[in-house]
Amino acid sequence: MIRPARPNDAKAIACLWDALVRYHHNLDHALPKAAPDGQNRYASYIQRRLRDPDAQIYVAESVEGLLIGYVLGMILDLVPETFEPERGGFLADIYVMESYRHQGIGRALVQQLMNWFKRNGIQHVEWYVATENQSGRRFWESIGGREVMIRMRIELNEEGKND
């Protein structure tokens, strides 16, 4: 079942977020680890987003009432202030517990969020996907996502590089 998140979901969503962060860090150690108190901070962040009219969070709930996934999206200006304003949707986070993947839950979460964006007059939505997240990239491509910009990184302190 997909439903809007409620304030009492914040801690469970923060646990899912922690799993999301660990998943990405395991894919690529260049991606950040959660701070020691990251789950608590994220739960507070979720509480603030739940009060924000320009943000929406949906959760996926199992038959037993366990939160097994979530998606967080926001309406914002997608470009720096030196460009013409570009009000759009930003899909900030999405995660589905591994044992529940490939059952259409991620797609259902995204569809609910896209419907919310449409109801709010949004014409396009953007998000980030980790380069090493091949299954994530395939998922986004399967629902019509396309690369617009590639973010790159260089490590300055690795021995033998950047001499």
Helices and strands as residue ranges (DSSP letters): E 2-4, G 7-9, H 10-27, H 38-50, E 55-61, E 67-77, E 87-96, G 98-100, H 105-119, E 125-127, H 134-142
